[in-house]
Amino acid sequence: MEAHTHHEPSTEPCDHDHDHTHASTSRSTLRFALALTAGFMVVEVIGGWWTGSLALLADAGHMASDVGALALALVAVRVSARPADRYQTMGYQRAEVLGAAVNAGALSVLAVWIAVEALTRAAHPSEVLGGPMMVVASIGFLVNLIVAWKLHGAHEHDLNTQAAWLHVMGDLLGSLGAMIAGALILMFGWTWADPLISVVIAIILVVGSTRVLKSVWGVLMQGAPDSIDVAQLRQTILEVDGVCELHDLHVWTLRPGKDVISVHAVMYPNVVIEPTCVEISAVIRTQIPTAHVTVQPESALRPCR
């Protein structure tokens, strides 16, 4: 028989402050990255048109997508910071995950476009100015290096920023590839190096975006995070005094770093329910400190197995 539903109160008074700090840090980082990327995008478009380099134009196109990606990521951070309401009782934190999905998908499309353009250029080679191409690519490399450094760290537990960081890393590789292609063209006249390096960059972008999309899929399908051993978590809860069985143990993620756990705990007769529920929540948080935990106790009607 179901005794009553117990929602364990938060023992983390700074949890909301942590979310606010996370959003504030992400916004300032993304704003800086957006401004720097948009400024250099114009320079790279002009440079690619002037030199006739596909690698530079591809990198400029990718940088244009970066502007959109960073803007979208910034909007997603703003939306995710909105408090819970009667329509979204768990808040809007998954806006960041949706932003990551759109950005990763766009990155895959861009990679395909770069590959197609590279193959077309390989079939119909044109003159490329290796020297100016190297200069523009070198400046782009420095700009992307600064942006990637700013985003580094924030991307590790944030799919939204991770997708934006992946766009920037693609740009970094694009600039590096354009520098190498420019050097080969300048020294040996190997114009085929331009489309070849563009194809390699496209492949790297597809691999990276696929990883992000896989993570997004896991979150949206409410899969258990890879970092949580559900079997071990079940065993840990069963070791709490007074708990004889568990069912409906659910572990999922609102966004990376924000996990949700709910469980029905069947307790022995005469067990004091309230402190047992609090202890269950406490042992769960020893494994997942930032988890939102809900424990629903039930009284055993028959001997536990």
HELIX and SHEET records of a PDB file:
HELIX    1   1 ASP A   15  THR A   51  1                                  37    
HELIX    2   2 LEU A   54  SER A   80  1                                  27    
HELIX    3   3 ALA A   95  ALA A  123  1                                  29    
HELIX    4   4 GLY A  130  LEU A  151  1                                  22    
HELIX    5   5 LEU A  159  PHE A  188  1                                  30    
HELIX    6   6 ALA A  193  LEU A  220  1                                  28    
HELIX    7   7 VAL A  230  LEU A  238  1                                   9    
HELIX    8   8 ILE A  273  GLN A  287  1                                  15    
SHEET    1   A 3 VAL A 243  ARG A 255  0                                        
SHEET    2   A 3 LYS A 258  MET A 267 -1                                        
SHEET    3   A 3 HIS A 292  SER A 299  1                                        
END                                                                             
